[in-house]
Amino acid sequence: MRRNGQYKQQYGKKTGRSRPAACIAMLLTIVMLLTGGCGYSTSRKQEQENRICSVVCIGDSLTYGTGANDPISQSYPAVLGDILGPGYTVAGYGQDGAIVTSGRKRSYDRTDCYKESVVSHADILVVLLGLNDSKEYYWDGPVKFRAQYENLLDSYLLRDRHTRIMLCTCPEGLYIDGQTEGPARFHIEPANARIINKVIREVALDRKLPLVDLAGLAAKHPEWFAEDGIHPDAAGYAAMAGMIGVAITQTGND
């Protein structure tokens, strides 16, 4: 379903794969053989043999797939569903412009994406959210951001305490067209984005949650962000999906 920058779609039953996705899928097959598949210990393998692992991805335009020619097939949740294979279902709940900060028009917890995803009872919740909070008119500092970020995470655990949460740092925004300072496109503040990612890393460490450093990945590949400095192209989303997919299979049996 796709409407007004809001995107919810379930993946995982595709028959064809793009070449990048196929290569990533081969890598993940090897990882899954080593780690026990969808994330259950060897002692539970028989019990969980036919179980489908549900992955829910929440976020903003980076989850929606803005920047890709076709978000329905090229957003990172779409590619993730493709490469993880039949043992998984992947649902993407990306709301363009969404923020962590509550009580605002763009607050994620006011969106239909939130209302649907929070009752999804996901096995794994992938969180890529926070970049839009870097904008000066939303930014209230790291202490308040952390409190509201953790409140959002807790709202999912309140619904299902068995959900395993995986956090992602956000690509921090690149200057384009000769710009060297000030806000990047869409009023993103790179300096605030770096603080936000520091907070996300601290939350992951303190809560012992797996962390996927998409910010580090993005920093090595500015060519993915050539269009507007904020949103990757299809190649960038495929790489993001691959990194998240490897993290899912590596941490699944912890």
Residue, then its C-alpha position, 0 to 999 in steps of 0.5 A: m500500500r502506498r499513499n501520500g509518502q506513506y508505505k506499507q508493504q509485505y515482502g518475502k514471496k517473490t520468485g525473481r531476484s535482481r542481480p545484486a539481491a541474488c549475490i547478497a542472498m548467496l552470502l546470507t545462505i552461507v551465514m544462515l547455515l552457520t547461524g541456524g537460520c531464522g534465529y533460533s538456537t540449535s536445540r530449538k531447530q526441530e521445534q521451529e523448523n516450519r516457522i516463518c520469521s516476521v521482520v517489521c521495518i519502521g522508519d521515515s522516507l529511508t524506509y519508504g524508499t524515496g530516491a529509488n525509481d520504484p520504492i515498491s521493489q527497490s526500497y530496503p524492506a523490499v530488497l530485504g524480503d527478496i534476499l532473506g528468502p521463504g523463511y521470512t516475511v518482511a513488512g515495511y512501514g515507512q512514513d515520509g518525513a516522520i520524526v521520533t519526537s512525539g506531539r508533533k504533526r510529523s510524529y511517527d506515533r501519530t501515523d497509520c504506519y505506527k498504528e499498524s506496525v505496533v500491533s504486528h507482533a513482529d519477531i524482529l523490529v528494524v528501526l531506522l528513524g531519527l534523521n528528520d529530528s535533526k531539523e532545527y525546528y524539531w531538535d530539542g537536544p540529545v537527552k529529550f531525543r533519547a527519552q522519546y526514542e526509548n519510549l517509542l521502542d518500549s511501545y512495541l515491547l509493551r505490545d509484545r515483549h518477545t519482539r527482538i529490536m534491531l537499531c540502525t544509525c541514519p545516513e547523516g546527510l551530504y552536502i551537494d552542489g558545492q554547499t559546505e555548511g548549514p542545513a543540507r537538503f530538506h533542512i537536515e542538519p548534519a551536525n545534529a544527525r551525528i549527535i542523533n546517531k551517537v544517541i542511537r549507538e548508546v541506546a543499543l549498547d545500554r540495552k544490548l541491542p544489535l546495531v547496524d551502522l548504516a551511517g558508516l556504510a553511507a559515508k563510504h559511498p557518497e555516489w549513492f546520494a548524488e541526487d539530493g544528498i539524503h536519499p540513496d539510489a537503488a544500489g544504496y538501498a540494496a546495500m543497506a538491505g544486505m547489511i541488515g540481512v546479514a545482521i539479522t542472520q548473525t544475531g538471530n540465535d542469540 
